[in-house]
Amino acid sequence: MARGKITRRGSSRGSRRGASSGGGASTSLLALGALAVVAALGGAFWWSSKDAATNAIDPQTLCPTPAGPVGMTAILLDLTDPLSPAQHSQLMAWLEDEIDRAPRGTQFTMGVVSQDRAKWGATDPLCKPQDATSANSLTQNARLIDTRYRDRFLDPLKTRLEGMVSASGADRSPIMESLQALVSDSAGFVTFDGPRRIVVVSDLLQHSDVLSFYRGGDWDSFRSSPDYQRIGTTLDGTEVQIYQVPRPTEGVKDPAVLEDFWMNYFERQGSHIPSVKRLGDL
């Protein structure tokens, strides 16, 4: 009988020890779970703060703030005569590709070649913001980012381009003068220390008081003129892309002087050798 009582007491004490041990394990698991939740919340807050700091932009220009643009692209449009439907579609595709390939944070400005000085200069700067492809799935709303990208950047920029890709019907084509006005009026372009790019859409037929190919002007005649001294080096280190619009060159004594002139002109400005693509429709 005594042994039976002893056995029962031992069994009871063992049960109590087991219950006590199980309660401690449960408490530890709960503590670890709480720590995991706190760590997850802390991580989410850190990532959210990091994203907010990384993606902070100016509400008007959409440019990164406070660092500013990471690159600059200025587009000059010289369209005296209307484009054919094929040329128009091709040009818009090329220009949209320029936008797509530009890094996030690139500033875009645009200008036109005009015989009216009042139309020279640059549009208000607009920077390429983050798009949905680079959104953080944990801390960002990809749909909202995509909406902002399209509504506030891509669509307004394409609307500007469509409005400017139209014939001006001008009698003169002061390309050099309009280009320098665009560069000078593009916010921060002249002094920018990062990547710079000039995109020129033109037939390259300079025709102004400074120089006219229709009057037999060429690089040699320009270099010996007083106006040559007005060329600066505002395009030092700049990439240059020319989309050449084929035009009749009646009245131009030697069409070959066009390429020679512009290659020398951009070299004198300090830019890289221009890349040239012809906007054909045949």
C-alpha positions in Angstrom: 0.0 0.0 0.0 2.8 2.4 0.9 4.5 1.7 -2.4 1.3 2.4 -4.3 1.0 5.8 -2.6 4.6 6.6 -3.3 4.1 5.7 -7.0 1.1 7.9 -7.2 2.9 10.8 -5.6 5.8 10.4 -8.0 3.4 10.3 -11.0 1.7 13.5 -9.8 4.9 15.4 -9.3 6.1 14.3 -12.8 2.9 15.5 -14.3 3.2 18.9 -12.7 6.8 19.1 -13.9 5.7 18.3 -17.4 3.0 20.9 -17.3 5.4 23.5 -16.0 8.0 22.7 -18.7 5.3 22.8 -21.5 4.1 26.2 -20.2 7.6 27.6 -20.4 8.1 26.4 -24.0 4.8 28.0 -25.0 5.9 31.3 -23.4 9.2 31.1 -25.3 7.5 30.5 -28.6 5.1 33.4 -28.0 8.0 35.6 -27.2 9.9 34.6 -30.3 6.8 35.1 -32.4 6.3 38.6 -30.9 10.0 39.4 -31.7 9.5 38.2 -35.3 6.5 40.4 -35.7 8.4 43.4 -34.3 11.3 42.7 -36.6 9.0 42.4 -39.6 7.3 45.6 -38.8 10.7 47.3 -38.2 12.0 46.0 -41.5 8.9 47.1 -43.3 9.2 50.6 -41.7 12.9 50.7 -42.7 12.2 49.7 -46.3 9.3 52.1 -46.5 11.5 55.0 -45.2 14.3 53.9 -47.5 11.9 53.9 -50.5 10.5 57.3 -49.5 13.9 58.8 -49.3 15.1 57.2 -52.6 12.0 58.1 -54.6 11.4 61.6 -53.3 10.6 63.9 -56.3 9.8 67.5 -56.9 6.0 67.8 -57.3 6.3 70.1 -60.3 9.2 68.7 -62.3 9.1 65.1 -61.0 12.9 65.4 -60.7 14.7 63.6 -57.8 15.0 65.8 -54.7 17.3 67.1 -53.3 19.9 65.5 -55.6 18.4 66.7 -58.9 18.4 65.0 -62.3 20.7 62.1 -63.0 21.0 63.1 -66.7 19.6 65.6 -69.2 18.1 65.3 -72.7 17.2 68.3 -74.9 15.2 67.6 -78.0 15.2 70.1 -80.9 12.5 69.8 -83.6 13.0 71.5 -87.0 10.1 70.7 -89.2 9.5 73.3 -91.9 7.5 71.0 -94.1 5.0 68.3 -93.1 6.1 64.7 -92.5 4.6 61.8 -94.4 2.5 59.4 -92.3 5.3 56.9 -92.4 7.9 59.5 -91.3 5.6 60.7 -88.5 5.1 57.2 -87.1 8.8 56.4 -87.4 9.9 59.6 -85.7 7.4 59.1 -82.8 8.7 55.6 -82.3 12.3 56.8 -82.2 11.5 59.6 -79.8 9.5 57.3 -77.5 12.5 54.9 -77.5 14.7 57.8 -76.4 12.3 58.2 -73.5 12.1 54.5 -72.7 15.9 54.1 -72.7 16.6 57.1 -70.5 17.5 56.3 -66.9 15.0 57.2 -64.2 15.6 60.8 -63.1 16.5 62.1 -66.6 15.3 65.6 -67.3 13.7 66.2 -70.6 13.2 69.6 -72.4 12.1 70.4 -75.9 12.4 73.3 -78.3 11.7 74.2 -82.0 13.5 75.8 -84.8 11.7 79.0 -85.8 12.3 82.2 -87.6 10.3 83.8 -84.8 12.8 84.5 -81.9 9.8 84.5 -79.5 9.4 80.8 -80.0 13.0 79.9 -79.2 13.9 78.3 -75.9 12.9 75.3 -73.9 9.7 73.8 -72.5 9.4 73.4 -68.7 11.7 70.6 -67.5 10.1 67.3 -66.8 12.0 64.3 -65.3 11.3 60.6 -65.8 9.9 59.2 -62.6 9.8 55.7 -61.3 7.7 53.3 -63.3 5.9 50.1 -62.2 8.6 47.8 -63.3 10.9 48.9 -60.5 8.3 49.1 -57.7 8.9 47.3 -54.4 6.2 44.8 -54.1 6.4 44.9 -50.2 6.2 48.6 -49.6 5.0 50.2 -52.8 1.7 50.3 -54.8 2.8 49.4 -58.4 -0.6 50.5 -59.8 -0.3 54.0 -58.3 3.3 54.3 -59.5 2.3 53.3 -63.0 -0.6 55.8 -63.0 1.6 58.6 -61.9 4.2 57.7 -64.5 1.7 57.8 -67.4 -0.5 60.6 -66.2 2.1 63.0 -65.1 5.1 62.2 -67.3 4.7 60.0 -70.3 1.3 61.2 -71.6 2.2 65.0 -71.1 5.6 64.5 -72.8 4.1 62.7 -75.8 1.4 65.3 -76.1 4.1 68.0 -76.2 5.9 66.0 -78.9 2.8 65.5 -81.0 2.1 69.2 -80.8 5.6 70.2 -81.8 6.0 67.5 -84.5 4.1 69.6 -87.1 5.1 71.8 -90.0 6.0 75.4 -89.1 5.9 76.6 -92.7 8.8 79.0 -92.0 10.8 80.6 -94.7 14.0 80.5 -92.7 15.6 77.8 -90.6 18.0 79.1 -88.0 19.1 75.7 -86.6 22.3 76.8 -84.8 20.6 79.8 -83.1 17.5 77.7 -82.0 19.8 74.9 -80.7 21.8 77.3 -78.5 18.5 78.9 -77.3 17.2 75.5 -76.3 20.5 74.6 -74.5 20.7 77.9 -72.7 17.0 77.8 -71.6 17.0 74.2 -70.4 17.2 74.4 -66.6 20.8 73.5 -65.5 21.9 72.0 -68.9 24.9 74.2 -69.5 26.5 73.6 -66.1 25.3 70.0 -65.6 28.1 67.7 -64.6 26.4 64.4 -65.5 25.4 62.7 -68.8 23.9 65.1 -71.4 22.2 64.3 -74.6 21.0 66.4 -77.6 18.4 65.0 -80.0 18.0 67.0 -83.2 15.2 66.3 -85.7 16.0 68.4 -88.8 16.8 68.4 -92.5 20.0 70.2 -91.4 19.5 73.0 -94.0 20.7 76.0 -92.0 19.2 79.2 -93.5 19.7 82.4 -91.6 21.6 85.7 -91.6 24.6 83.9 -89.9 24.9 81.1 -92.5 22.8 79.8 -95.3 23.5 76.7 -97.4 21.2 78.2 -100.0 23.6 81.1 -100.4 26.6 78.7 -100.9 27.7 78.7 -97.2 29.9 75.9 -95.9 32.2 75.3 -93.0 35.1 77.1 -94.5 33.1 80.2 -95.3 31.6 80.2 -91.8 35.0 79.7 -90.1 36.4 82.7 -91.8 33.4 84.9 -90.9 33.1 87.1 -87.7 30.2 84.9 -86.5 32.5 81.9 -86.0 33.8 83.5 -82.8 30.3 83.3 -81.4 30.6 79.5 -81.1 31.2 78.3 -77.5 31.7 74.9 -76.0 28.3 74.6 -74.3 28.0 71.0 -75.6 31.3 69.8 -74.1 31.1 66.0 -73.7 27.5 65.8 -74.9 26.0 62.9 -76.8 24.3 64.0 -80.0 21.7 62.1 -81.9 20.5 63.5 -85.3 17.3 62.2 -86.9 17.7 63.7 -90.4 14.6 64.5 -92.4 15.2 64.1 -96.1 14.3 67.3 -98.0 14.8 68.5 -101.6 18.0 70.4 -101.7 17.3 72.5 -104.8 19.3 75.7 -104.4 22.0 74.1 -102.3 25.1 74.1 -104.5 26.7 71.0 -102.9 24.5 68.9 -100.6 27.6 67.1 -99.4 28.6 70.2 -97.4 25.8 69.5 -94.9 27.5 66.5 -93.2 30.9 68.2 -93.3 29.5 71.4 -91.7 27.6 69.7 -88.9 30.4 67.3 -88.0 32.7 70.3 -87.7 30.2 72.3 -85.8 29.6 69.8 -83.1 33.3 69.0 -82.9 33.9 72.7 -82.3 31.2 72.7 -79.6 33.1 69.9 -77.8 30.4 67.2 -78.2 30.9 63.6 -79.2 30.7 62.7 -82.9 26.9 62.8 -83.8 25.1 59.6 -84.6 22.8 60.2 -87.7 19.7 58.2 -88.7 17.7 59.2 -91.8 13.9 59.5 -91.5 13.0 57.7 -94.7 9.6 56.6 -96.1 10.7 54.5 -99.1 
